[in-house]
Amino acid sequence: MKQSDGRRLKGEQRRQALIEATLRVIERDGVAGVSHRTVSQEAGVPTSATTYYFTGLGDLLTAALTGVMDEDSERMRRMSSGGDRRRDLAELLSKVASDPGRLLAEYELFLLAARQPHLREATDRWLAAVSAFARCYTDDPVRVRNVAAVIDGILLHTLLSDHKPDADEFEALLEDVLPRAPRT
C-alpha cells in the first residue's frame, strides 16, 4: 500500500511540475507558446509525460488556469473573515504586482476563459471570492462589482507600466472603493 501511495504522490508531484512549467512557458512566450515539447522541456521531463498526465493542451491549460484561480480565490476567501482586511489585501496585491511574469501568465489564462466558456468556472470562483470580500464592507451590488473591476484593472495597468504600486497605494484604492469598516 505504501508503494502505491508513493507512486501516486510522485505522479501528483510530476503533474504539478508540468502545471508550473506551463505557467513559466506562458510567462515567457504567452499561451501560444505552450506545446507538449515546450512544457516538457521546461519541466525537465520526457515529452510523453505531458500526454500521460493531460489528455491534450486544452486539458493542460485548464489545469493551469484552475490552479492559479483556485489559489488566488482561496487567498481572497481567507481575507473575507475577521475585521478590516483592506491592508492585508493591499499587501497581497503589491506582492502580486511585483511579479509581472506570473501576473501576465495569470491574465493570459484569465483572458483565455473569455474565449473558451468551459474555462469560466475557475474564473467565476475568483470573481465570487472578490465579491465575498467586498460584501464584508457593503451591500451595494454596484460597489461590490467595482471592487473586482478596480483590483483587476490596477493589476492589468501594472503590466503596462514600470511603476508597481506599493501596499500604501493599493490600500488607498481599496479605501476609496470600500470606504467603511467591515460590517459585523
N, C-alpha and C positions, 0 to 999 in steps of 0.2 A: 504494500500500500504506500509506503513512504517513497519508493522509487517512482511510482506513478505520480505522486504529488510533486516530486522533484522535477519530473518531465513537464508536468503541467505548469509549474512555476517558471521553468526555463522557457517554455513556449510563450507564456504571457509576457515574460521579460523581452523576448525577441520581438513579439508583436508590438509592444510598447516602443521598443527601439526603432522599429520601422515607422511608427507614427511620428516619433520625434525627428527621425531623419526626413520624413515628408515635410514637416514644418520647416526644417532647415533648408530644404530644397526650395520651398515656396518663398522663404525669406530671401534667398539668393536669386532665384530665377522666376518666381511667380508660379501660379498654378499651371501655366502652360509648360513649365519645365519639369513637371512631375511625370516620370515614367518608371516602369519597373526597374530599368537599368540605373537611372539616376538615384532613385531611393535606395536600392540595394547597395550601390557604391557608397553612398553617404553613410549608410548603416554599417558598412563593412561586412556584409553577408552575401551569399550567393544570390543571383537574380531570382532563382527558383523560390527563395524564401518569401518574396512578396506575393507570388501566386499561391503559395501554400497557405499563407495566413489571410490573404484577401482575395476575393473572387475576381477582382478587377480594379482598375484605377479608381472607378467610382466608389467602390467599397472602401478603398484606402483613403480617399478624400473625405468620405463620410465619417470614417473613424477619426480622422484628424480634426474635422470640424466639431464633431460630437465631443471629443476630448477637451478641446480648448473652451468650448461653450459651457460644458459641464463644470470645468474647473473655475471659470470666471463666475458662473452662476452660483456655485457653492460659496465662493468668497463673498459675493454680494449678499447671499442669504444669511451668512454668519453676521453680517453687519446690520441686519434688519431687526436686531433684538437688543434691547437694553440701552437706553439713554441716547444722547446726541452722538451720533457716529459720523457726522459730516467730516470731522478731521481725519478719522480713520480712513474713510473713503478717499479723501483728498490725498493722503499719503500713498494709498494704493494706486491711485490714478497717476501720481507723479512717478512712481516706480514703473508702472506700465509704459508711460510716455518715454522713459529713459532707455527703453529697449525697442528702438524703432523697427528693427528687423522682425522681431517676434510680433509686434503690433501690426506691421504691414501684412505678415502672413495670416494673422487672425482676420483682418479685414478683407483680405482676398478671399478667404474661405467664407466669410460672412456674406460678401457680395455674390459668391458662387450660389449661395442659397436663394438669392433673388432670382437667379436664372433657373434653378432647379428646386421646385417647390417641395419635393420629398425631403430636402435637407432642412426645411424651415422648423421642424420640431426642435432641433437643437438651438437655433437662434431664438425661437419663441421662449425657451426656458431662460435665456439671458434677459430678454426683454421683460419677462414676468418677474424675475429676481430684481431688476432695477425698479420696476413698478412697485413691488412689495416694499423696497427700501423707501421709495418716495411716499407711499401711503402711511408710513410711520410718522410722517410730518404733515400730511394734508389729505383731505377727502376730495379735493378739486381734481377731476379727471384730466383737465387741460394741464394743470401744473404737473401732475404725475407724468403725463406724456412728454412735457417739456424737459423733465429731468433726464429721461433717456436720450432725448434729442441733444441736450447740452453735453452730456457725457460722451456720446458717440461723436458729436460734432467737434468738440475740442480735441478729442483724441485723433480724429482724422486730420484736423488742422495741424497738429504737431508733426504729422508725417510730411507736411508741405513746407515746414519751416525749420530753421536751425534752432529756433527758440523752443525749449522744452519747459513747459510751466512747472513750477515747483509746487509743493504742497500748499503753500500760502495762497497762490493764485487759484488752484483748484478749490480750495476752501472758500475763497471769496465768491467764485462762481456758484458753488453749491449753496452758500448763504443767500445769494441773490434769487435762486430758483426755489429754495426751501428756507424762507426767512424765519420760520418759527422753530422753537424747540420741538422735539418729537412729542407726539401725542402719547398719553398714558392709558 
